[in-house]
Amino acid sequence: MITKRQKQILDFIKSFKKKSGFAPSFEEIKKHLKLSSVSTIHFHIKKLQNEGYLNKGENQPRSLSIYESKPMLQIPLAGTIAAGLPIEAVQEKETIAIPRNRLSPNGNFYALKVAGNSMVDENINDGDIVLVKEQSTANNGQKVVALIDNYKATLKTFYKEKKQVRLQPANKNFEPIIIKNNEKKITIQGLVVDVIKSRQKLQINKRKLSRTKNKKYSVLPLNKIICGDATEVLKRIPDNTIDLIVTSPPYDKIRKYNGFSYNLHNTGKQIYRILKEGGIAAMVIQDQTKNFGKSLTSFRTIVDWCDNIGFKLFETVIYKKHGAEGAWWTKRFRVDHEYIPIFLKGERPQYFNKEPLKIPSKHGGKTMTGCATRLTSGKTLISKKVTINPLKCRGTIWDYVTCGDGSRLKHQHPATFPNKIPYDFIQCFCPNDGIVLDPFIGSGTTALAAIELERNYIGVDMSKEYCELTRKRIKKEGIKTKRLF
Ligand SMILES: C[S@@+](CC[C@H](N)C(=O)[O-])C[C@H]1O[C@@H](n2cnc3c(N)ncnc32)[C@H](O)[C@@H]1O
């Protein structure tokens, strides 16, 4: 809504332009309205601009132009809604201009980009934008944005039934979401009031992008560090080309990393696409603790990548850290582990060599008598003395000493993992002629392990500073003569 004063300004600009053929200056508007300061005019012009009534050229005098078409309303683009995932907020405060007559005069509205196909029969398609009216109640048959358990957002048709709520997709390939009374928390975030079919526009943009920025590499950028957003860079890598991903994403914004953010769901989709059948993605991850509760990001990501992207969870390894000696944590246990979920694309790993990962047996070399084997008949066999192997198969707790990687350059990055982590994964899951990729390369630890093991690598990081750091580290430390492991 604009004020009476703003309407007067708008009318004056119109009549002035009609008479003189050009727009009035701010000084002329001030004089005409008998206002005391030009800054008040600036304020009103900004408001009129935001409301979609007029446009103003940057730093140009007399550059006000009135929109001839219907006034536009700027509404916030709150983010992307994908079935069952938290709304992924847009980074900047983005708004989109909507013709005023598409929205009712009352209420607060926001827009969401749709990801997924669960509402296609209602003509709401992937890439469309839905306009949502903020509201916490809904009638049966209305399309709603619902939040389940405080974090899973979904766009479905709402039905309140006897002992349950049914959120009905409009696609026969999707099951309805049933929420029994008191079983889970469900809140209505708003009603869908309109859909903007941005498909055409998006397709044009996509085509443009694919011709330039997103064009797939015809030759893979092997042994290179690429500066850019992980998801965008991975889009350029052709399908089924990478053998192994070893990475540690910037989880839960624990550290700011020069303020970059990321999207683990979309990165996961790209990782799945570029991995070869039988390829592996190992991700070092932990949860942030806030008010005595864990964020659960690691668990959610595991479930998301398996349920929504198609990975199998091959194993979750616990990476045991040692931390500072004598450190005392006052309010909770000292966290001395991270998770390393190991995701598998396809039926079985294409390459699996755990021989180099063997660990010493506690009693290696000793001759011992084990427990006697009991048969199903109840009888026991006479136990035999055996000599214990000096090495045994590694388990699922991997113990790494974090200090001692001995690189001054590496210490310039705030959150590195031990050199030995990618080193172990490469030996185990990457064939000799394989390619290892780290989409969040940081200080370059994965690249250095690949160089040491004579595998090809690709590293990506959004920060120019860290890309430079990695390149420096590779130059200085990535030489065979200087063993790092
Ligand atoms: C946990 S660190 C990785 C450290 C690395 N494993 C090492 O040992 O040096 C995460 C890295 O992700 C980068 N990053 C953050 N958002 C990104 C994005 N959207 N795309 C690519 N890199 C990103 C940060 O700059 C940071 O260097």
Ligand as a Chemical Component Dictionary entry (heavy atoms), coordinates in Angstrom:
data_LIG
# 
_chem_comp.id                   LIG 
_chem_comp.type                 NON-POLYMER 
_chem_comp.pdbx_formal_charge   0 
_chem_comp.three_letter_code    LIG 
# 
loop_
_chem_comp_atom.comp_id 
_chem_comp_atom.atom_id 
_chem_comp_atom.alt_atom_id 
_chem_comp_atom.type_symbol 
_chem_comp_atom.charge 
_chem_comp_atom.model_Cartn_x 
_chem_comp_atom.model_Cartn_y 
_chem_comp_atom.model_Cartn_z 
_chem_comp_atom.pdbx_ordinal 
LIG C1  C1  C 0  35.371 -28.398 6.413  1  
LIG S1  S1  S 1  36.138 -27.446 5.182  2  
LIG C2  C2  C 0  37.035 -28.662 4.277  3  
LIG C3  C3  C 0  38.403 -28.908 4.833  4  
LIG C4  C4  C 0  39.177 -29.967 4.105  5  
LIG N1  N1  N 0  38.616 -31.287 4.308  6  
LIG C5  C5  C 0  40.638 -29.937 4.566  7  
LIG O1  O1  O 0  41.097 -30.901 5.182  8  
LIG O2  O2  O -1 41.291 -28.950 4.348  9  
LIG C6  C6  C 0  34.828 -26.980 4.122  10 
LIG C7  C7  C 0  35.201 -26.095 2.939  11 
LIG O3  O3  O 0  34.032 -25.914 2.148  12 
LIG C8  C8  C 0  34.121 -24.646 1.510  13 
LIG N2  N2  N 0  32.766 -24.271 1.039  14 
LIG C9  C9  C 0  31.749 -23.701 1.736  15 
LIG N3  N3  N 0  30.660 -23.580 0.964  16 
LIG C10 C10 C 0  31.004 -24.073 -0.262 17 
LIG C11 C11 C 0  30.307 -24.227 -1.477 18 
LIG N4  N4  N 0  29.036 -23.861 -1.599 19 
LIG N5  N5  N 0  30.955 -24.782 -2.521 20 
LIG C12 C12 C 0  32.257 -25.163 -2.421 21 
LIG N6  N6  N 0  32.969 -25.021 -1.279 22 
LIG C13 C13 C 0  32.351 -24.502 -0.211 23 
LIG C14 C14 C 0  34.720 -23.748 2.553  24 
LIG O4  O4  O 0  35.355 -22.641 1.950  25 
LIG C15 C15 C 0  35.684 -24.701 3.269  26 
LIG O5  O5  O 0  36.984 -24.521 2.774  27 
# 
loop_
_chem_comp_bond.comp_id 
_chem_comp_bond.atom_id_1 
_chem_comp_bond.atom_id_2 
_chem_comp_bond.value_order 
_chem_comp_bond.pdbx_ordinal 
LIG C1  S1  SING 1  
LIG S1  C2  SING 2  
LIG S1  C6  SING 3  
LIG C2  C3  SING 4  
LIG C3  C4  SING 5  
LIG C4  N1  SING 6  
LIG C4  C5  SING 7  
LIG C5  O1  DOUB 8  
LIG C5  O2  SING 9  
LIG C6  C7  SING 10 
LIG C7  O3  SING 11 
LIG C7  C15 SING 12 
LIG O3  C8  SING 13 
LIG C8  N2  SING 14 
LIG C8  C14 SING 15 
LIG N2  C9  SING 16 
LIG N2  C13 SING 17 
LIG C9  N3  DOUB 18 
LIG N3  C10 SING 19 
LIG C10 C11 SING 20 
LIG C10 C13 DOUB 21 
LIG C11 N4  SING 22 
LIG C11 N5  DOUB 23 
LIG N5  C12 SING 24 
LIG C12 N6  DOUB 25 
LIG N6  C13 SING 26 
LIG C14 O4  SING 27 
LIG C14 C15 SING 28 
LIG C15 O5  SING 29 
# 
